[in-house]
Amino acid sequence: MKTKVVGKVLIVLVVLILIAGGAFAYAYFGTDLFKTNEELFFKYLGQIASEKNGFVESSLKEYTNRKYEGKYKDSGEFSMDVDISEMDSDIVDTLKDFKITYEGNIDNTERKNEQNITLNYSDDVKFPFRYKYANETVGLQADGVTEKYIAIENKNLKDFAKKLEIEDTDSIPDSIDFFEKIRNNELSEEERKQISETYSPIFVENLQGKEFTKNEEDGGASYSVKITYEELQKMTLETLKALKEDSVLMPKLEESFKEILEIANENSREEITIEETIQEMIDELEDAEAEEGEVTVTVSQKDRKLSAIKVETEADSTKVEINIAKTEESDNLKYDMEFKMSNSEEEQEMRFFVTSSFQGLSQMQTVNENYEYGLTGNIEGEEIKMVYNLKCTDTFDDSITIEDYKQDEVQVLNECDQEEMVEILMDAGQKIYEINEEQMDEIGFTEYGNPIMFASPILSTGILMYNQTTSAVRNNSMSEVEKSTFNARFEQYEGNQRGTAVRTLLQQVLSNNLTQDDNDRKIEISGDVEMGKNDRQSPTTDIKSGSTYEVELKYDNGYVSEIIITEN
């Protein structure tokens, strides 16, 4: 599908509509500026920021705050429906059968959490494990893997990372707040007024005199206005320039995107900031030539409350539609967000969507949450369906108590020396690989490692693309890109290495040999170290963490086929 400037502008427009909502709310109630259909359009657009009639219900805010501050029992189930063209039907069925279930207790007053989690591959094949956070320590335990919780104390994490021989620890915090409350970025009345005075004139001047239409709907009505691409580009540019200088919204945007920017800056040569990002958008819009076409913005109300916002446009053969809707029925609250794009000429279409619903908010005792999200469509002749569902039930209970870790039930890795810690982790990893291999054989799912690899749209798409690419390549000649990707996992350990690094290398080899169906891609270990159990168990006891080793790689048909490890 064609990528155009208007596509980027549309996304920006949705964000601007959300920002402008508060401005129009004040302008509507504080002035006599708007009239007739135009007046109603801005009235309901303005309800975005209203506590009484806005998109975010006060009961949902109360529920979220109570969860972060109280005690409750929780349970839930995650499932997925993934089906892509030419995907084997047995794989599709296995993914539909796969579920993750959990139940436990959360005590936010004492910063404690305990969960029993199960990976359900079928009615008979399951992998249960336990998660616990107590004493500011997070731990996991699974029968058959370890009798005790393997845990990490949530402090001095930089020092812990150095034990694992992680060189770049600048981005690693000393501790992680697992109970951090969602930031409150709500605007004060004074801030709403300031935003209104800043942004209302931009929209009023650009939309003044345009035709606003009304359509009656069941229990309400919708109000629409058409904006040309040239008008949209001008309005967006003016708004971005005002936003860049906005002393109210800019700090809130910087705070909201703080973590995202930190992650982005870890992998960027130049520091990325909100201000620079906005300036880049301004520069791009100033350099872009406005295209022919128009955008329709529709605001809907039901029972005199804002119920939906829609932005849609069509240029050449490409149609784009963005929908945000809220539905209230009895004690049910539901939100729908959707992005649709289609190209009639290329016969392509795709739909991203997120739906969330809540039942029980009125009583605030037992609340059921349901989330469904995913991607469907037809892209370059390939039918894609990746739909994910998460059902949760939370029941508040002030009598909940979660015990601290007992001394004989937990192994805290921070307290171990480097050699002992690596030994524990590699032993646990080895047992998990063995259990997984046996369970995948039972359900006939050996090609992709584990159904959990499909547990997100990004992973699902990546796995299927990789599988299709490698299948096509193997039918002809093996791709140089694939060879480089395969070899890179092992080439980083070539040369003189410490014992702990060699242990990590052996775990990589073990992982590769356990998951490779192609025997030509399995790797042999030789020299002073040998693999046990028919090359399926790494001999961790043979490797001395205090020693150094020379690692030499040998290749067959361009792939690493043998690794020779010699103690210095």
C-alpha positions as CSV (number, residue, x, y, z in Angstrom):
1,M,0.0,0.0,0.0
2,K,1.2,3.5,-0.8
3,T,2.7,5.6,2.0
4,K,1.7,9.2,1.8
5,V,2.2,12.4,3.9
6,V,-1.5,12.4,4.6
7,G,-1.3,9.0,6.3
8,K,1.1,10.5,8.9
9,V,-1.0,13.6,9.2
10,L,-4.1,11.4,10.0
11,I,-2.4,9.8,13.0
12,V,-1.3,13.2,14.2
13,L,-4.8,14.5,13.7
14,V,-6.3,11.8,16.1
15,V,-3.8,12.9,18.8
16,L,-4.6,16.5,18.2
17,I,-8.3,15.8,18.5
18,L,-7.7,14.3,21.9
19,I,-5.6,17.3,23.0
20,A,-8.1,19.8,21.5
21,G,-11.0,18.2,23.3
22,G,-10.3,19.9,26.6
23,A,-9.9,23.2,24.7
24,F,-13.3,23.0,23.0
25,A,-14.9,21.9,26.3
26,Y,-13.9,25.2,27.9
27,A,-14.6,27.3,24.7
28,Y,-18.1,25.8,24.5
29,F,-19.1,26.4,28.1
30,G,-17.2,29.6,28.5
31,T,-18.2,31.5,25.3
32,D,-21.0,31.8,22.8
33,L,-18.8,31.0,19.9
34,F,-20.3,27.9,18.2
35,K,-23.8,27.6,16.7
36,T,-26.2,24.8,15.4
37,N,-24.5,21.6,14.0
38,E,-21.2,23.3,14.4
39,E,-22.0,24.0,18.0
40,L,-23.0,20.4,18.7
41,F,-19.9,19.0,16.9
42,F,-17.6,21.0,19.2
43,K,-19.8,20.3,22.3
44,Y,-19.5,16.5,22.0
45,L,-15.8,16.7,20.9
46,G,-15.3,18.8,24.1
47,Q,-16.6,16.0,26.2
48,I,-13.4,14.0,25.7
49,A,-12.0,15.9,28.7
50,S,-15.2,15.9,30.8
51,E,-15.1,13.9,34.0
52,K,-18.9,13.3,33.8
53,N,-19.4,12.6,30.1
54,G,-15.9,11.9,28.8
55,F,-14.3,8.8,27.4
56,V,-12.7,7.7,30.7
57,E,-15.4,6.8,33.2
58,S,-14.8,7.9,36.8
59,S,-15.7,4.4,38.0
60,L,-12.8,3.0,35.8
61,K,-10.4,5.5,37.4
62,E,-11.7,4.5,40.9
63,Y,-11.2,0.8,40.1
64,T,-7.7,1.3,38.8
65,N,-6.7,3.3,41.8
66,R,-8.2,0.7,44.2
67,K,-6.2,-2.0,42.5
68,Y,-2.9,-0.1,42.9
69,E,-3.7,0.6,46.6
70,G,-5.5,-2.4,47.9
71,K,-5.7,-6.2,48.2
72,Y,-7.4,-8.6,45.8
73,K,-7.6,-12.1,44.4
74,D,-7.0,-12.4,40.7
75,S,-7.5,-15.1,38.0
76,G,-7.4,-15.1,34.3
77,E,-6.8,-16.8,30.9
78,F,-4.9,-15.9,27.8
79,S,-5.7,-17.5,24.5
80,M,-5.1,-16.8,20.8
81,D,-6.4,-17.5,17.3
82,V,-3.6,-17.4,14.8
83,D,-4.0,-18.5,11.2
84,I,-1.9,-17.4,8.3
85,S,-2.1,-18.5,4.7
86,E,-0.4,-21.9,4.0
87,M,0.1,-22.4,7.7
88,D,-0.3,-26.1,8.6
89,S,-3.8,-26.9,10.0
90,D,-2.2,-28.9,12.9
91,I,-0.2,-25.9,13.9
92,V,-3.3,-23.7,13.8
93,D,-5.2,-26.2,16.0
94,T,-2.3,-26.4,18.5
95,L,-2.2,-22.7,18.8
96,K,-6.0,-22.5,19.4
97,D,-5.6,-25.2,22.2
98,F,-2.8,-23.3,23.9
99,K,-3.8,-21.2,26.9
100,I,-2.1,-19.5,29.8
101,T,-4.1,-19.5,33.0
102,Y,-3.3,-17.9,36.4
103,E,-4.7,-17.4,39.8
104,G,-3.3,-15.8,42.9
105,N,-3.3,-12.9,45.4
106,I,-2.0,-9.3,45.2
107,D,-1.4,-7.2,48.3
108,N,-0.3,-3.7,47.2
109,T,-0.3,-2.4,50.7
110,E,2.6,-4.7,51.5
111,R,4.1,-4.8,48.0
112,K,3.5,-8.6,47.6
113,N,2.2,-10.8,44.8
114,E,1.9,-14.6,44.4
115,Q,0.6,-16.4,41.3
116,N,0.1,-20.0,40.2
117,I,0.6,-19.9,36.4
118,T,0.1,-22.8,34.0
119,L,1.0,-23.1,30.3
120,N,-1.7,-25.4,29.0
121,Y,-0.7,-27.0,25.7
122,S,-3.6,-29.5,25.7
123,D,-6.0,-31.1,28.2
124,D,-3.2,-33.5,29.3
125,V,0.1,-31.6,28.6
126,K,0.7,-28.7,31.0
127,F,3.7,-26.8,32.5
128,P,2.8,-25.2,35.8
129,F,5.0,-22.8,37.7
130,R,4.8,-20.3,40.6
131,Y,5.7,-16.6,40.7
132,K,6.2,-14.7,43.9
133,Y,7.2,-11.2,44.9
134,A,7.9,-10.7,48.6
135,N,10.7,-9.3,50.8
136,E,11.4,-7.1,47.7
137,T,12.5,-10.3,46.0
138,V,11.1,-11.8,42.8
139,G,11.2,-15.5,42.3
140,L,10.0,-18.4,40.0
141,Q,9.6,-22.1,40.9
142,A,8.6,-25.1,38.8
143,D,8.4,-28.7,39.8
144,G,10.9,-30.8,37.8
145,V,13.1,-27.8,37.4
146,T,13.9,-26.7,40.9
147,E,12.5,-27.4,44.4
148,K,13.2,-23.9,45.6
149,Y,12.3,-20.5,44.1
150,I,15.1,-19.1,42.0
151,A,15.0,-15.5,43.0
152,I,16.6,-12.1,42.4
153,E,16.6,-9.5,45.2
154,N,15.3,-6.2,43.7
155,K,18.3,-4.0,44.6
156,N,21.8,-3.5,43.4
157,L,20.8,-4.8,40.0
158,K,23.8,-3.2,38.3
159,D,26.1,-5.3,40.4
160,F,24.0,-8.4,39.7
161,A,24.3,-7.7,35.9
162,K,28.1,-7.4,36.2
163,K,28.2,-10.9,37.7
164,L,26.5,-12.1,34.5
165,E,29.3,-10.3,32.7
166,I,27.0,-7.7,31.1
167,E,29.4,-4.9,30.2
168,D,26.9,-2.1,29.4
169,T,25.1,-1.6,32.7
170,D,24.3,2.1,32.3
171,S,20.7,1.5,31.2
172,I,20.1,-1.0,34.0
173,P,18.4,0.5,37.1
174,D,19.5,-0.4,40.6
175,S,15.9,-1.6,41.3
176,I,12.6,-1.9,39.5
177,D,9.3,-0.7,40.9
178,F,6.9,-3.6,40.2
179,F,4.1,-1.7,42.0
180,E,4.4,1.7,40.3
181,K,1.1,3.5,40.0
182,I,0.1,4.8,36.6
183,R,1.0,8.5,36.4
184,N,-1.8,11.0,36.7
185,N,-1.5,13.4,33.9
186,E,-4.9,14.9,34.3
187,L,-5.3,18.7,33.6
188,S,-6.3,21.2,36.2
189,E,-9.1,23.7,35.5
190,E,-6.5,26.4,35.0
191,E,-4.5,24.2,32.6
192,R,-7.6,23.4,30.6
193,K,-8.3,27.2,30.3
194,Q,-4.8,27.8,29.1
195,I,-5.0,25.0,26.5
196,S,-8.3,26.4,25.3
197,E,-6.8,29.8,24.8
198,T,-3.9,28.3,22.9
199,Y,-5.5,25.8,20.5
200,S,-9.2,26.9,20.1
201,P,-8.4,29.8,17.8
202,I,-6.4,27.5,15.4
203,F,-9.4,25.2,14.9
204,V,-12.0,27.9,14.9
205,E,-10.2,30.0,12.2
206,N,-9.6,27.0,10.0
207,L,-13.0,25.4,10.3
208,Q,-15.1,28.6,10.4
209,G,-17.7,28.8,7.7
210,K,-17.5,25.1,6.8
211,E,-20.6,22.9,6.5
212,F,-21.3,20.7,9.5
213,T,-23.8,17.9,8.8
214,K,-26.0,15.9,11.2
215,N,-27.2,12.3,11.0
216,E,-29.8,10.9,13.4
217,E,-28.9,7.6,15.0
218,D,-30.6,5.2,17.4
219,G,-30.6,7.0,20.8
220,G,-28.4,9.8,19.5
221,A,-26.8,11.5,16.5
222,S,-23.5,12.1,14.7
223,Y,-22.0,15.4,13.5
224,S,-19.5,15.6,10.7
225,V,-17.2,18.0,8.9
226,K,-15.0,17.6,5.8
227,I,-11.5,19.1,5.8
228,T,-9.3,19.3,2.7
229,Y,-5.8,17.9,2.9
230,E,-4.4,21.4,2.5
231,E,-6.5,22.7,5.4
232,L,-5.6,19.7,7.5
233,Q,-1.9,20.2,6.8
234,K,-2.1,23.9,7.7
235,M,-4.1,23.2,10.9
236,T,-1.7,20.4,11.9
237,L,1.3,22.5,11.3
238,E,0.0,25.5,13.4
239,T,-1.0,23.1,16.2
240,L,2.4,21.4,16.3
241,K,4.2,24.8,16.4
242,A,2.0,25.9,19.3
243,L,2.5,22.5,21.0
244,K,6.3,22.9,20.8
245,E,6.1,26.1,22.9
246,D,3.3,24.7,25.2
247,S,4.5,24.9,28.9
248,V,1.5,22.8,30.1
249,L,1.4,19.9,27.6
250,M,5.1,19.5,26.8
251,P,6.2,18.4,30.3
252,K,3.2,16.0,30.4
253,L,4.2,14.5,27.0
254,E,7.8,14.2,28.1
255,E,6.8,12.4,31.3
256,S,4.3,10.1,29.5
257,F,6.9,9.0,26.9
258,K,9.9,9.0,29.3
259,E,10.4,5.2,29.3
260,I,9.9,4.9,25.6
261,L,12.5,7.6,24.9
262,E,15.0,6.0,27.3
263,I,14.7,2.7,25.4
264,A,15.0,4.5,22.0
265,N,18.0,6.5,23.1
266,E,19.9,3.3,24.2
267,N,20.1,2.3,20.5
268,S,20.4,5.8,19.0
269,R,23.6,7.7,18.2
270,E,21.8,11.0,18.9
271,E,19.5,11.7,21.8
272,I,15.8,11.7,20.9
273,T,13.5,14.2,22.6
274,I,9.9,15.1,22.3
275,E,10.8,18.6,21.2
276,E,13.1,17.3,18.4
277,T,10.5,14.8,17.3
278,I,7.8,17.5,17.0
279,Q,10.3,19.8,15.1
280,E,11.0,17.0,12.6
281,M,7.3,16.7,12.0
282,I,7.0,20.4,11.5
283,D,9.9,20.4,9.0
284,E,8.4,17.5,7.1
285,L,5.0,19.2,6.8
286,E,6.6,22.5,5.7
287,D,8.5,20.7,3.0
288,A,5.5,18.5,1.9
289,E,3.2,19.5,-0.9
290,A,-0.5,19.1,0.0
291,E,-2.2,16.4,-1.9
292,E,-5.7,16.5,-3.4
293,G,-8.4,15.0,-1.2
294,E,-10.3,15.5,2.1
295,V,-10.7,14.0,5.5
296,T,-14.1,13.5,7.3
297,V,-14.2,13.9,11.0
298,T,-17.3,12.6,12.8
299,V,-18.3,12.9,16.4
300,S,-21.1,10.8,17.7
301,Q,-23.3,11.0,20.8
302,K,-25.7,8.7,22.5
303,D,-28.0,9.9,25.3
304,R,-26.3,13.3,25.1
305,K,-22.9,11.7,25.9
306,L,-19.9,11.4,23.6
307,S,-19.8,7.8,22.2
308,A,-17.4,7.8,19.2
309,I,-14.9,9.7,17.1
310,K,-14.2,8.6,13.5
311,V,-11.6,9.9,11.1
312,E,-11.7,8.7,7.5
313,T,-10.2,9.5,4.1
314,E,-9.9,8.1,0.7
315,A,-7.3,9.0,-1.9
316,D,-6.7,7.2,-5.2
317,S,-7.5,3.6,-4.4
318,T,-6.4,3.8,-0.7
319,K,-8.9,4.2,2.1
320,V,-8.0,4.8,5.8
321,E,-10.4,4.8,8.8
322,I,-9.7,5.4,12.5
323,N,-12.4,4.7,15.0
324,I,-12.5,5.2,18.8
325,A,-15.8,4.3,20.5
326,K,-17.2,3.8,24.0
327,T,-20.3,1.8,24.8
328,E,-22.2,1.7,28.1
329,E,-25.0,-0.8,28.7
330,S,-26.2,-1.4,32.3
331,D,-23.1,-2.3,34.3
332,N,-21.0,-3.0,31.1
333,L,-18.4,-0.6,29.9
334,K,-16.6,-1.2,26.6
335,Y,-14.0,0.6,24.6
336,D,-13.1,-0.1,20.9
337,M,-10.1,1.3,19.0
338,E,-9.6,0.4,15.4
339,F,-7.3,1.3,12.5
340,K,-8.4,0.1,9.0
341,M,-6.6,0.5,5.7
342,S,-7.5,-0.9,2.3
343,N,-6.4,-0.6,-1.3
344,S,-8.9,-1.7,-3.9
345,E,-6.4,-1.5,-6.7
346,E,-4.0,-3.9,-5.0
347,E,-6.8,-5.9,-3.3
348,Q,-5.2,-5.4,0.1
349,E,-6.7,-4.6,3.5
350,M,-5.6,-4.8,7.1
351,R,-7.3,-4.0,10.4
352,F,-5.6,-3.4,13.8
353,F,-8.0,-3.4,16.7
354,V,-8.1,-3.3,20.5
355,T,-11.2,-3.9,22.5
356,S,-11.5,-3.7,26.3
357,S,-14.6,-4.3,28.5
358,F,-15.4,-4.1,32.2
359,Q,-18.3,-5.6,34.2
360,G,-19.0,-5.0,37.9
361,L,-17.7,-1.4,38.2
362,S,-20.8,-0.2,39.9
363,Q,-20.4,-2.6,42.9
364,M,-16.6,-2.5,42.8
365,Q,-16.3,-5.9,44.5
366,T,-15.7,-8.4,41.7
367,V,-14.7,-6.9,38.4
368,N,-14.4,-8.9,35.1
369,E,-12.0,-7.5,32.5
370,N,-11.8,-8.7,28.9
371,Y,-9.3,-7.6,26.3
372,E,-9.1,-8.6,22.7
373,Y,-6.5,-7.3,20.3
374,G,-4.9,-8.2,17.1
375,L,-4.4,-7.9,13.3
376,T,-6.5,-9.3,10.5
377,G,-6.5,-8.8,6.7
378,N,-5.1,-9.6,3.3
379,I,-1.6,-8.4,2.6
380,E,0.1,-9.2,-0.7
381,G,-2.2,-12.1,-1.2
382,E,-1.7,-13.6,2.2
383,E,-4.7,-14.0,4.6
384,I,-3.7,-13.1,8.1
385,K,-5.6,-13.5,11.4
386,M,-3.8,-12.9,14.7
387,V,-6.3,-12.4,17.5
388,Y,-5.5,-12.5,21.2
389,N,-7.8,-12.6,24.2
390,L,-7.1,-12.0,27.9
391,K,-9.9,-12.5,30.5
392,C,-9.3,-11.3,34.0
393,T,-11.3,-11.4,37.2
394,D,-10.4,-9.4,40.3
395,T,-12.1,-9.7,43.6
396,F,-11.2,-7.3,46.4
397,D,-10.5,-8.9,49.8
398,D,-9.0,-7.0,52.7
399,S,-8.3,-10.3,54.5
400,I,-5.6,-11.4,52.1
401,T,-2.2,-12.1,53.6
402,I,0.9,-13.2,51.6
403,E,3.7,-14.9,53.5
404,D,7.3,-13.8,53.2
405,Y,9.8,-16.3,51.6
406,K,10.9,-18.9,54.1
407,Q,14.7,-19.4,54.2
408,D,14.5,-23.0,53.0
409,E,12.2,-22.3,50.0
410,V,14.3,-19.7,48.1
411,Q,17.7,-19.5,46.4
412,V,18.6,-15.8,46.0
413,L,21.0,-15.4,43.1
414,N,22.4,-12.1,44.4
415,E,23.8,-14.0,47.4
416,C,25.7,-16.5,45.2
417,D,29.1,-16.1,43.7
418,Q,29.4,-16.0,40.0
419,E,30.3,-19.7,39.5
420,E,27.4,-20.9,41.7
421,M,24.9,-18.5,40.0
422,V,25.8,-19.6,36.5
423,E,25.6,-23.2,37.6
424,I,22.1,-22.7,39.0
425,L,20.8,-20.9,35.9
426,M,22.3,-23.3,33.4
427,D,21.0,-26.3,35.3
428,A,17.5,-24.8,35.4
429,G,17.7,-23.9,31.7
430,Q,18.8,-27.4,30.8
431,K,15.8,-29.0,32.7
432,I,13.4,-26.6,31.0
433,Y,14.7,-27.5,27.6
434,E,14.3,-31.2,28.3
435,I,10.8,-30.8,29.7
436,N,9.8,-28.6,26.7
437,E,11.3,-31.0,24.2
438,E,9.3,-33.9,25.7
439,Q,6.0,-31.8,25.9
440,M,6.4,-30.5,22.3
441,D,6.9,-34.1,21.1
442,E,3.7,-35.1,22.9
443,I,1.6,-32.4,21.1
444,G,3.4,-32.6,17.8
445,F,4.7,-29.0,17.9
446,T,8.5,-29.3,17.3
447,E,9.0,-26.9,14.5
448,Y,8.6,-23.6,16.3
449,G,9.9,-24.4,19.8
450,N,6.8,-23.6,21.8
451,P,3.3,-22.1,21.2
452,I,4.2,-19.2,23.5
453,M,6.4,-17.9,20.7
454,F,3.2,-16.8,18.9
455,A,1.9,-14.9,21.9
456,S,2.1,-11.5,20.3
457,P,1.4,-10.1,16.8
458,I,5.1,-9.1,16.3
459,L,6.4,-12.5,17.3
460,S,3.8,-14.4,15.2
461,T,4.6,-12.3,12.1
462,G,8.3,-12.7,12.6
463,I,8.2,-16.4,13.1
464,L,6.0,-17.0,10.1
465,M,8.0,-14.7,7.8
466,Y,11.3,-16.4,8.9
467,N,9.8,-19.8,8.4
468,Q,8.5,-19.0,4.9
469,T,11.8,-17.3,3.9
470,T,14.0,-20.1,5.1
471,S,11.7,-22.7,3.4
472,A,11.9,-20.9,0.1
473,V,15.7,-20.4,0.4
474,R,16.3,-24.1,1.2
475,N,14.5,-25.0,-2.0
476,N,17.1,-23.1,-3.9
477,S,20.3,-21.9,-2.3
478,M,20.8,-21.0,1.4
479,S,20.7,-17.2,1.9
480,E,23.8,-15.3,3.0
481,V,21.6,-13.3,5.4
482,E,20.4,-16.5,7.1
483,K,23.9,-17.8,7.4
484,S,25.1,-14.6,9.0
485,T,22.2,-14.6,11.4
486,F,22.8,-18.2,12.4
487,N,26.6,-17.8,12.8
488,A,26.4,-14.5,14.7
489,R,25.1,-16.3,17.8
490,F,28.4,-18.3,18.1
491,E,30.9,-16.0,16.5
492,Q,30.7,-13.5,19.3
493,Y,32.4,-16.1,21.6
494,E,35.3,-16.8,19.2
495,G,38.8,-16.3,20.6
496,N,40.0,-16.2,24.2
497,Q,37.1,-16.3,26.6
498,R,36.6,-16.6,30.4
499,G,34.9,-19.7,31.7
500,T,31.5,-18.0,32.4
501,A,31.3,-16.9,28.8
502,V,32.1,-20.4,27.6
503,R,29.2,-21.7,29.7
504,T,26.9,-19.2,28.0
505,L,28.2,-20.4,24.6
506,L,27.5,-24.0,25.5
507,Q,23.9,-23.0,26.5
508,Q,23.5,-21.4,23.0
509,V,24.8,-24.6,21.4
510,L,22.4,-26.7,23.5
511,S,19.5,-24.5,22.6
512,N,20.3,-24.7,18.9
513,N,20.7,-28.5,18.9
514,L,17.5,-29.0,20.8
515,T,15.4,-26.9,18.4
516,Q,17.0,-27.7,15.1
517,D,15.1,-30.3,13.0
518,D,17.8,-30.1,10.3
519,N,20.8,-32.2,11.5
520,D,23.1,-30.1,9.2
521,R,22.5,-27.2,11.5
522,K,23.4,-28.9,14.7
523,I,26.8,-28.1,16.2
524,E,29.5,-30.5,17.5
525,I,31.6,-29.6,20.6
526,S,35.1,-30.9,20.8
527,G,38.5,-30.3,22.4
528,D,38.7,-30.2,26.2
529,V,35.0,-30.2,26.6
530,E,32.4,-32.7,25.4
531,M,28.6,-32.5,25.3
532,G,26.7,-35.1,27.3
533,K,23.6,-37.2,26.6
534,N,24.1,-37.5,22.9
535,D,25.0,-33.8,22.4
536,R,21.9,-32.7,24.3
537,Q,23.3,-31.7,27.7
538,S,26.0,-29.1,28.3
539,P,28.8,-30.3,30.6
540,T,28.8,-27.3,32.9
541,T,30.9,-29.0,35.6
542,D,33.8,-29.3,33.1
543,I,34.0,-25.5,32.7
544,K,35.9,-23.6,35.4
545,S,34.8,-20.0,35.7
546,G,38.2,-18.9,36.9
547,S,40.0,-20.3,33.8
548,T,40.2,-19.0,30.3
549,Y,39.6,-21.0,27.1
550,E,40.4,-20.6,23.4
551,V,37.3,-21.0,21.2
552,E,37.8,-22.0,17.6
553,L,34.9,-22.3,15.1
554,K,34.8,-24.6,12.0
555,Y,32.3,-24.2,9.2
556,D,30.4,-26.5,6.8
557,N,28.7,-25.0,3.8
558,G,29.0,-21.6,5.3
559,Y,27.5,-22.6,8.7
560,V,29.2,-23.1,12.1
561,S,29.3,-26.9,12.4
562,E,31.9,-27.5,15.1
563,I,33.3,-25.5,18.1
564,I,36.7,-26.5,19.5
565,I,37.2,-25.4,23.1
566,T,40.7,-25.7,24.6
567,E,41.7,-24.7,28.1
568,N,44.6,-22.2,28.3
